[in-house]
C-alpha cells in the first residue's frame, strides 16, 4: 500500500467512503502524491504522448489557427490566449517557434496544476481548473485552448444495478480482504435518489441493461462554463480531446472509456496504487452541451486540414528535396512533417480526437 492509498484508507475509515470524483482528484493531483502532483504526465521521457509531443507540426498548425482567429477579430492588441492544462508547455513553445503573424500582439497564459506555469502576461490563474476571471487579462476577447484537459478533470461514475441506479463510491477494504486483493480500496455502490436516477435513465436510455455504467462529468461542465465566461464577447473556446456521448459509452464496457496510463502503456484498475498512473475518461459532448452546444464539432484531422496542415507538410517536403541534409536542422524538420502529419491525422489514433469550438 503506497502513501497516498494509506492516507485515503485512513480518511475513509474515519469519515466513510468518498465519491469516485473525489478519489480521482486525489489520485491525480494530491501534492507530492498524485500522478501529476509527483511529476507524471506528457512527454517522451514521461508517461504518454499528446499531439504537441509528436513534434512541432501540431503547434505550427495551431499558430495558423490563432492567426486566422486574430484576423477575424480585426487583429486586437493585446491578443490574449489562455492554454489550460498546458503540461510541460510543448504546445506553447511550438506555437511561438512557428512565428505566427500575431506574435507581436500575442499574450499567452499557460495554466497548469495549481499555478500559472509560464506566461507572457503578468496575470494568471491559481488552479488547474480555475481560469482567470473575466477582465483579469486585459481588454478584449480571449481565446481559451484546452488540449487533453477535460478527460483529466475529476468525474463520477454511476451503475445500474438490479435495484436501480447507484453512484460508485470508494471505500476501504477490510484488512484481510485488502491483502488478498492487493489493495486497500474497493468500490461501494450507493443508491441514487429519483431525480438523479432520472438523469441516468435519460442519458443511458430505458433499454440499458443491469451493469451499465455512465460517467458523470460535472467538473468538465463547470470548467466549460468558466471558460465561456472568460472568453467574453467575440472570444472562442477550443477543446481537443477524445470524446463520445453518454449514450454511446453506456453501450460499451466502462474499461474502454475509463483508461489508465503510465510509462507509455496502459495501466491497471484505477483503484490500484493511486497516484501511480493517469486516470482519464472520454469526454461526453452531450454533457458539455447542457452548458452550451459547441458551434463546431469535427475530428482533429478535419481541424488540422482546415488550418493548413497539408500546406505545411508540402512546404517541408519541398525544402527537404531542395536542400537535403545540407539544409541542416530546418530541412530535416521539414522532412519529419510527413511522419508527424500521419500520426496527427491517423483515423485510428490522434486524428479521431474531436475538436470542439464555442464562439462567444
C-alpha positions in Angstrom: 0.0 0.0 0.0 1.6 3.3 -1.1 1.5 6.5 0.9 -1.5 8.1 -0.9 -3.5 4.9 -0.6 -2.7 4.7 3.1 -3.9 8.3 3.6 -7.1 7.6 1.7 -7.8 4.4 3.7 -7.3 6.3 7.0 -9.6 9.1 5.8 -12.3 6.7 4.7 -12.0 4.7 8.0 -12.8 7.9 9.8 -15.3 9.7 7.5 -16.7 7.0 5.3 -16.5 6.3 1.6 -15.7 9.1 -0.8 -17.1 9.8 -4.3 -15.2 8.4 -7.3 -14.7 12.0 -8.5 -13.0 12.9 -5.1 -10.8 9.8 -5.4 -9.7 10.8 -9.0 -8.9 14.3 -7.8 -6.6 12.9 -5.1 -5.1 10.2 -7.4 -4.2 12.7 -10.0 -3.5 16.0 -8.2 -2.6 15.4 -4.5 0.6 17.5 -4.0 3.6 15.2 -4.0 1.5 12.0 -4.1 -0.9 12.2 -7.0 0.1 11.2 -10.5 0.5 14.8 -11.7 1.4 16.0 -8.2 4.6 13.9 -8.3 5.6 14.7 -11.8 3.8 12.3 -14.1 2.4 13.5 -17.4 3.1 14.0 -21.1 6.4 13.7 -22.8 8.7 11.2 -24.5 10.5 10.6 -21.2 7.4 10.6 -19.1 4.2 8.6 -19.5 2.3 9.3 -22.7 2.4 11.5 -25.8 -0.2 14.1 -26.7 -0.3 15.8 -30.1 2.2 18.6 -29.2 4.8 15.9 -28.1 4.6 14.2 -31.5 6.6 17.1 -32.9 6.3 20.8 -33.7 3.8 20.4 -36.6 0.8 20.4 -34.3 1.8 23.7 -32.8 2.6 25.2 -36.2 -1.0 24.4 -37.3 -2.4 25.9 -34.1 -0.3 29.0 -34.8 -2.1 29.3 -38.2 -5.4 28.9 -36.5 -4.5 31.6 -34.0 -3.6 33.9 -36.9 -7.0 33.3 -38.6 -8.9 34.0 -35.4 -6.8 37.1 -34.8 -7.7 38.3 -38.3 -11.4 37.7 -37.7 -11.2 39.9 -34.6 -9.6 42.7 -36.5 -6.2 42.0 -35.0 -6.6 43.1 -31.4 -3.5 44.1 -29.4 -3.2 42.5 -26.9 -4.4 39.2 -28.3 -4.9 37.1 -25.2 -4.7 33.3 -25.5 -5.1 31.1 -22.4 -3.9 27.5 -22.6 -5.5 25.5 -19.8 -3.8 22.2 -18.8 -0.6 23.2 -20.6 1.5 20.4 -19.2 5.2 20.9 -19.9 4.5 23.8 -22.3 5.2 21.9 -25.5 2.3 23.4 -27.5 3.2 27.0 -26.5 6.8 26.6 -27.5 5.8 25.1 -30.8 3.4 28.0 -31.5 6.0 30.6 -30.7 8.6 28.8 -32.8 6.3 28.9 -35.8 6.4 32.7 -35.6 2.7 33.4 -36.2 1.8 36.8 -37.6 0.0 37.6 -34.4 3.2 37.2 -32.3 3.7 40.9 -31.6 0.3 41.1 -30.0 0.1 37.6 -28.6 -0.1 37.3 -24.8 0.0 33.6 -23.9 -1.0 32.5 -20.4 -0.4 28.8 -19.5 -2.3 27.3 -16.7 -1.3 24.0 -15.1 -1.7 22.2 -11.8 -2.3 24.8 -9.2 -0.3 27.6 -10.7 0.5 29.7 -13.8 3.4 27.7 -15.2 4.6 30.3 -17.6 3.1 33.4 -19.2 3.8 36.4 -21.5 1.3 38.3 -19.3 1.7 39.1 -15.6 -1.7 37.9 -14.5 -2.9 34.3 -14.4 -4.9 31.6 -12.7 -4.5 29.8 -9.4 -5.5 26.2 -10.1 -5.6 23.6 -12.8 -9.4 24.1 -13.4 -9.8 27.6 -12.1 -9.3 30.0 -15.0 -8.7 33.7 -14.6 -11.8 35.8 -14.1 -13.3 37.9 -16.9 -11.4 41.2 -17.0 -8.2 39.9 -15.3 -6.3 39.5 -18.5 -6.9 42.9 -20.1 -9.5 44.3 -22.5 -10.9 42.4 -25.4 -12.0 38.8 -26.2 -9.9 35.8 -25.1 -9.2 32.5 -26.8 -9.2 29.6 -24.4 -7.4 26.4 -25.6 -7.5 23.1 -23.8 -5.7 20.1 -25.3 -6.5 16.9 -23.5 -7.5 18.6 -20.3 -11.2 17.7 -19.9 -10.5 14.0 -19.9 -8.3 14.6 -16.8 -10.8 16.5 -14.7 -12.4 14.5 -11.8 -15.5 12.6 -12.8 -18.1 10.4 -11.1 -19.4 7.0 -12.1 -22.9 5.6 -11.8 -24.0 2.0 -12.3 -27.4 0.4 -13.0 -28.0 -2.5 -10.6 -31.0 -4.8 -10.2 -32.2 -2.4 -7.6 -31.8 0.8 -9.7 -29.1 3.4 -10.3 -26.3 3.8 -7.8 -23.3 6.1 -7.5 -19.9 4.5 -7.3 -18.1 5.5 -4.1 -14.6 4.4 -3.0 -14.4 2.6 0.4 -11.7 0.8 2.4 -11.4 -2.9 2.2 -11.2 -4.9 5.5 -7.5 -5.6 6.3 -7.8 -9.3 5.4 -9.6 -8.6 2.1 -7.1 -5.9 1.2 -4.1 -8.3 1.5 -5.9 -10.8 -0.8 -7.0 -8.2 -3.4 -3.6 -6.5 -3.4 -5.1 -3.1 -2.4 -6.9 -1.3 0.4 -9.6 0.4 -1.7 -12.9 -1.1 -3.0 -15.9 0.0 -5.0 -19.1 0.8 -2.9 -22.4 1.4 -4.6 -24.8 3.9 -3.1 -28.4 4.2 -4.3 -29.4 7.4 -6.1 -32.5 9.5 -5.4 -35.3 9.6 -8.0 -34.1 12.9 -9.6 -30.6 11.7 -10.2 -31.7 8.3 -11.3 -34.0 10.1 -13.8 -30.9 11.8 -15.2 -29.2 8.4 -15.6 -32.2 6.9 -17.4 -32.3 9.9 -19.7 -28.6 9.5 -20.6 -28.5 5.7 -20.9 -31.9 5.0 -22.4 -34.6 2.8 -20.9 -33.2 -0.3 -22.6 -29.9 -0.1 -20.6 -29.1 -3.5 -19.1 -28.1 -4.1 -15.5 -24.4 -3.5 -15.2 -24.4 -0.4 -17.4 -22.0 2.4 -16.2 -22.0 6.1 -17.1 -19.5 8.9 -16.4 -20.8 12.0 -14.7 -18.6 14.9 -15.8 -19.8 17.8 -13.7 -16.3 19.2 -13.3 -15.9 19.4 -17.1 -19.2 21.2 -17.4 -18.2 23.7 -14.7 -14.9 24.3 -16.4 -16.6 25.0 -19.7 -19.0 27.5 -18.1 -16.0 29.3 -16.7 -14.1 29.2 -20.0 -17.0 30.7 -21.9 -17.2 33.5 -19.3 -13.5 34.2 -19.6 -13.6 34.2 -23.4 -16.1 37.1 -23.4 -17.9 38.7 -26.3 -16.1 37.7 -29.6 -13.9 35.1 -27.9 -13.5 31.5 -28.5 -13.1 28.2 -26.5 -11.4 25.3 -28.3 -11.3 21.9 -26.7 -9.3 19.0 -28.2 -9.9 15.6 -26.6 -11.1 12.1 -27.2 -14.8 12.4 -27.0 -18.1 10.5 -27.3 -21.6 10.7 -25.9 -23.0 9.3 -22.7 -25.4 7.1 -24.6 -22.7 5.6 -26.7 -20.5 4.9 -23.6 -23.4 3.3 -21.9 -23.3 0.6 -24.6 -19.7 -0.2 -24.0 -17.7 -1.8 -21.1 -16.6 1.0 -18.8 -13.0 -0.1 -19.0 -13.0 1.0 -22.6 -13.8 4.7 -21.8 -12.1 4.9 -18.4 -8.4 4.5 -19.2 -5.2 4.4 -17.1 -1.7 5.1 -18.4 1.8 5.0 -17.1 5.2 4.6 -18.7 3.7 4.8 -22.3 1.4 1.9 -21.7 -2.0 1.1 -20.3 -2.1 0.6 -16.5 -4.4 -1.4 -14.3 -7.6 -0.8 -12.4 -7.9 2.9 -11.3 -8.2 2.0 -7.7 -4.9 0.1 -7.6 -1.9 2.1 -6.4 -3.4 5.6 -6.6 -1.0 8.2 -7.9 0.9 5.6 -10.0 -1.0 6.2 -13.2 -3.0 8.7 -15.2 -6.8 8.2 -15.0 -8.8 9.6 -18.0 -12.3 9.4 -19.3 -13.8 10.0 -22.8 -15.4 13.4 -22.8 -19.2 13.3 -23.1 -20.1 16.0 -25.5 -23.8 15.8 -24.6 -22.9 16.7 -21.0 -20.9 19.7 -22.1 -23.8 20.7 -24.4 -26.0 21.2 -21.3 -23.8 24.3 -20.7 -23.7 25.3 -24.4 -23.7 23.2 -27.5 -20.4 23.6 -29.5 -20.6 25.7 -32.6 -18.3 23.2 -34.3 -17.5 19.6 -33.6 -15.1 17.9 -36.0 -12.2 15.5 -35.9 -8.7 16.6 -35.2 -7.8 15.5 -38.8 -10.5 17.8 -40.2 -9.4 20.7 -37.9 -5.8 20.4 -39.0 -6.7 20.2 -42.6 -8.9 23.3 -42.3 -5.9 25.2 -40.9 -3.3 24.2 -43.4 -1.5 21.1 -42.3 -1.2 19.9 -45.9 0.4 23.2 -47.0 2.9 22.9 -44.1 3.8 19.3 -45.0 4.2 20.2 -48.7 6.4 23.2 -47.7 8.6 21.0 -45.5 8.9 18.2 -48.1 9.9 20.8 -50.8 12.6 22.2 -48.5 14.0 18.7 -48.0 14.0 18.0 -51.7 15.7 21.3 -52.4 18.3 21.2 -49.7 18.6 17.7 -48.3 20.8 17.1 -45.3 22.9 20.2 -46.3 19.9 22.3 -45.2 20.6 21.4 -41.6 18.0 21.0 -38.9 15.4 23.1 -40.7 15.4 20.8 -43.7 15.4 17.7 -41.5 12.4 19.1 -39.6 10.6 19.7 -42.9 11.1 16.1 -43.8 9.8 14.9 -40.5 6.5 16.8 -41.1 5.3 13.9 -43.2 5.5 11.4 -40.4 4.1 13.9 -37.9 1.1 14.5 -40.1 0.5 10.8 -40.4 0.4 10.5 -36.7 -1.7 13.6 -36.1 -4.3 12.6 -38.6 -4.4 8.9 -38.1 -8.2 8.0 -38.0 -7.4 5.1 -35.6 -5.5 7.4 -33.3 -5.0 11.1 -32.7 -6.8 12.0 -35.9 -10.0 10.7 -34.4 -9.9 13.1 -31.5 -12.6 15.7 -31.5 -12.1 19.5 -31.7 -15.0 21.3 -30.1 -15.3 25.0 -30.6 -17.6 27.6 -29.0 -17.9 31.2 -30.3 -18.8 33.6 -27.6 
